[in-house]
Amino acid sequence: MRYTCAEYREEMMLIGLRKQLNQEGISEEKKKELIKQIKKLEAEMDMT
């Protein structure tokens, strides 16, 4: 199975979103938006 640049990019995006989510002092609204984006990306990556 080949590992593509697109897959790598998606993984890096997911890591970045999770890192943002773990930052201190972010608003609840921002947390909800990040969670929504993470779930969407995980679904696209067939991780759910």
DSSP file (Angstrom, degrees, kcal/mol; ACC not computed):
  #  RESIDUE AA STRUCTURE BP1 BP2  ACC     N-H-->O    O-->H-N    N-H-->O    O-->H-N    TCO  KAPPA ALPHA  PHI   PSI    X-CA   Y-CA   Z-CA
    1    1 A M              0   0    0      0, 0.0     2,-0.3     0, 0.0     0, 0.0   0.000 360.0 360.0 360.0 133.7    0.0    0.0    0.0
    2    2 A R        -     0   0    0      1,-0.0     2,-0.6     0, 0.0     0, 0.0  -0.602 360.0-142.6 -88.7 145.5    1.3    3.4   -1.0
    3    3 A Y        -     0   0    0     -2,-0.3     2,-0.1     4,-0.0    -1,-0.0  -0.936  27.6-156.6-106.7 113.7    1.5    6.4    1.4
    4    4 A T     >  -     0   0    0     -2,-0.6     4,-2.0     1,-0.1     5,-0.1  -0.410  28.6-115.2 -95.3 166.0    0.7    9.5   -0.6
    5    5 A C  H  > S+     0   0    0      1,-0.2     4,-2.6     2,-0.2     5,-0.2   0.860 117.3  56.7 -62.4 -36.6    1.5   13.2   -0.1
    6    6 A A  H  > S+     0   0    0      2,-0.2     4,-2.4     1,-0.2    -1,-0.2   0.898 106.6  48.6 -63.9 -40.8   -2.2   13.8    0.4
    7    7 A E  H  > S+     0   0    0      2,-0.2     4,-2.2     1,-0.2    -1,-0.2   0.905 111.5  49.7 -65.6 -41.3   -2.4   11.3    3.2
    8    8 A Y  H  X S+     0   0    0     -4,-2.0     4,-2.4     2,-0.2    -2,-0.2   0.924 110.3  50.8 -61.9 -44.5    0.7   12.9    4.8
    9    9 A R  H  X S+     0   0    0     -4,-2.6     4,-2.3     1,-0.2    -2,-0.2   0.918 109.5  50.3 -60.3 -45.1   -0.9   16.4    4.5
   10   10 A E  H  X S+     0   0    0     -4,-2.4     4,-2.3     1,-0.2    -1,-0.2   0.908 110.4  50.3 -60.4 -42.1   -4.1   15.2    6.1
   11   11 A E  H  X S+     0   0    0     -4,-2.2     4,-2.4     1,-0.2    -1,-0.2   0.903 110.6  48.7 -63.7 -41.3   -2.2   13.7    9.0
   12   12 A M  H  X S+     0   0    0     -4,-2.4     4,-2.2     2,-0.2    -1,-0.2   0.869 110.4  51.6 -67.5 -36.2   -0.3   16.9    9.6
   13   13 A M  H  X S+     0   0    0     -4,-2.3     4,-2.4     2,-0.2    -2,-0.2   0.916 110.2  49.5 -63.9 -43.0   -3.5   18.9    9.5
   14   14 A L  H  X S+     0   0    0     -4,-2.3     4,-2.4     2,-0.2    -2,-0.2   0.910 110.2  50.0 -63.6 -43.7   -5.0   16.6   12.1
   15   15 A I  H  X S+     0   0    0     -4,-2.4     4,-2.3     1,-0.2    -1,-0.2   0.915 111.2  50.0 -60.8 -42.9   -2.0   16.9   14.3
   16   16 A G  H  X S+     0   0    0     -4,-2.2     4,-2.3     2,-0.2    -2,-0.2   0.901 110.3  49.0 -63.3 -42.1   -2.2   20.7   14.0
   17   17 A L  H  X S+     0   0    0     -4,-2.4     4,-2.2     2,-0.2    -1,-0.2   0.910 112.1  48.5 -64.6 -42.2   -5.8   20.8   14.9
   18   18 A R  H  X S+     0   0    0     -4,-2.4     4,-1.4     2,-0.2    -2,-0.2   0.876 109.9  52.5 -65.9 -36.8   -5.3   18.5   17.9
   19   19 A K  H  < S+     0   0    0     -4,-2.3     4,-0.3    -5,-0.2     3,-0.3   0.920 109.7  48.5 -64.4 -43.5   -2.4   20.7   19.1
   20   20 A Q  H >< S+     0   0    0     -4,-2.3     3,-1.4     1,-0.2    -2,-0.2   0.898 107.7  56.1 -61.4 -40.5   -4.6   23.8   18.8
   21   21 A L  H 3< S+     0   0    0     -4,-2.2    -1,-0.2     1,-0.3    -2,-0.2   0.828 105.6  51.8 -61.8 -32.6   -7.3   22.0   20.8
   22   22 A N  T 3< S+     0   0    0     -4,-1.4    -1,-0.3    -3,-0.3    -2,-0.2   0.450  84.0 114.6 -86.5  -0.9   -4.9   21.3   23.6
   23   23 A Q  S X  S-     0   0    0     -3,-1.4     3,-0.7    -4,-0.3     2,-0.2  -0.413  70.2-114.7 -70.0 146.4   -3.8   24.9   24.0
   24   24 A E  T 3  S+     0   0    0      1,-0.2    -1,-0.1    -2,-0.1    -2,-0.1  -0.517  90.3  23.9 -78.9 147.6   -4.7   26.7   27.2
   25   25 A G  T 3  S+     0   0    0      1,-0.3     2,-0.2    -2,-0.2    -1,-0.2   0.571  78.0 142.9  81.3  10.6   -7.0   29.6   27.2
   26   26 A I    <   -     0   0    0     -3,-0.7    -1,-0.3    -5,-0.1    -5,-0.0  -0.591  53.2-107.1 -84.3 151.0   -9.0   29.0   24.0
   27   27 A S     >  -     0   0    0     -2,-0.2     4,-2.3     1,-0.1     5,-0.1  -0.247  20.4-116.2 -72.7 160.0  -12.7   29.8   24.0
   28   28 A E  H  > S+     0   0    0      1,-0.2     4,-2.5     2,-0.2     5,-0.2   0.869 117.3  55.8 -62.2 -36.5  -15.4   27.2   24.1
   29   29 A E  H  > S+     0   0    0      2,-0.2     4,-2.0     1,-0.2    -1,-0.2   0.919 108.3  46.8 -62.4 -43.9  -16.5   28.3   20.7
   30   30 A K  H  > S+     0   0    0      2,-0.2     4,-2.6     1,-0.2    -2,-0.2   0.895 110.7  53.1 -65.3 -40.6  -13.1   27.7   19.3
   31   31 A K  H  X S+     0   0    0     -4,-2.3     4,-2.7     1,-0.2     5,-0.2   0.927 108.9  49.4 -59.3 -45.6  -12.9   24.3   20.9
   32   32 A K  H  X S+     0   0    0     -4,-2.5     4,-2.2     1,-0.2    -1,-0.2   0.903 111.5  48.9 -61.6 -41.3  -16.2   23.3   19.4
   33   33 A E  H  X S+     0   0    0     -4,-2.0     4,-2.3     2,-0.2    -1,-0.2   0.912 111.7  48.9 -65.3 -42.7  -15.1   24.5   15.9
   34   34 A L  H  X S+     0   0    0     -4,-2.6     4,-2.7     2,-0.2    -2,-0.2   0.916 110.8  50.0 -63.3 -43.3  -11.8   22.5   16.3
   35   35 A I  H  X S+     0   0    0     -4,-2.7     4,-2.6     1,-0.2     5,-0.2   0.906 110.2  51.2 -61.4 -41.6  -13.6   19.4   17.4
   36   36 A K  H  X S+     0   0    0     -4,-2.2     4,-2.1    -5,-0.2    -1,-0.2   0.919 112.0  46.2 -61.5 -44.4  -15.9   19.7   14.4
   37   37 A Q  H  X S+     0   0    0     -4,-2.3     4,-2.5     2,-0.2    -2,-0.2   0.891 112.0  51.4 -66.2 -39.8  -13.0   20.1   12.0
   38   38 A I  H  X S+     0   0    0     -4,-2.7     4,-2.8     2,-0.2     5,-0.2   0.934 110.6  47.8 -63.1 -46.6  -11.2   17.1   13.6
   39   39 A K  H  X S+     0   0    0     -4,-2.6     4,-2.1     1,-0.2    -1,-0.2   0.896 112.1  50.1 -62.6 -39.9  -14.2   14.9   13.3
   40   40 A K  H  X S+     0   0    0     -4,-2.1     4,-2.1    -5,-0.2    -1,-0.2   0.934 113.0  45.7 -63.2 -46.3  -14.7   15.9    9.7
   41   41 A L  H  X S+     0   0    0     -4,-2.5     4,-1.7     1,-0.2    -2,-0.2   0.898 111.4  52.1 -65.9 -40.9  -11.0   15.2    8.8
   42   42 A E  H  <>S+     0   0    0     -4,-2.8     5,-3.0     1,-0.2     6,-0.5   0.891 109.3  50.8 -62.1 -38.5  -11.1   11.9   10.7
   43   43 A A  H ><5S+     0   0    0     -4,-2.1     3,-1.3     1,-0.2    -2,-0.2   0.907 108.9  50.7 -65.1 -41.5  -14.2   10.8    8.7
   44   44 A E  H 3<5S+     0   0    0     -4,-2.1    -1,-0.2     1,-0.3    -2,-0.2   0.825 112.1  48.0 -63.8 -30.7  -12.4   11.8    5.4
   45   45 A M  T 3<5S-     0   0    0     -4,-1.7    -1,-0.3    -5,-0.2    -2,-0.2   0.354 113.9-119.2 -91.0   5.1   -9.5    9.7    6.5
   46   46 A D  T < 5S+     0   0    0     -3,-1.3    -3,-0.2    -4,-0.1    -2,-0.1   0.897  73.6 131.9  55.6  44.6  -11.7    6.7    7.5
   47   47 A M      <       0   0    0     -5,-3.0    -4,-0.2     1,-0.1    -1,-0.1   0.447 360.0 360.0-101.1  -3.7  -10.6    6.9   11.1
   48   48 A T              0   0    0     -6,-0.5    -1,-0.1    -5,-0.1    -5,-0.1   0.455 360.0 360.0 -93.9 360.0  -14.0    6.8   12.7
